[in-house]
Amino acid sequence: KQLWALRSPILAVAPPLVNYHTYLYPNPASTHFTVISEVPFEPTSRLLIYNTIGQRIGEQRLPNNATQVEIGLENIVTGMYFVTIDAGLGQRVTHKLVVIR
């Protein structure tokens, strides 16, 4: 479902990733979680993990053309986090992740 778009010969603005369906499981997680995407990751795609006060505590490039990747949680303590999948050009989606040890 497209929320907005502006297209002209001079200016084109891509809509946000409203239909970029990604899933995290298991959630809650303890040792790792898996990201599944319905569309393959782009060469510039990356995964960012933020704590609840907005500090970036992890970053990882996602494999080009993959639709699934496993992320380890070795250095992450119990708590709630925000996982952002950034496909570049401002296209991103954020999920809530709970880590329980």
PyMOL commands that set and color helices and strands:
alter all, ss='L'
color gray80, all
select strands_A, chain A and resi 6-7+12-13+22-25+32-37+46-50+56-61+68-72+79-88+91-99
alter strands_A, ss='S'
color yellow, strands_A
deselect
rebuild
show_as cartoon
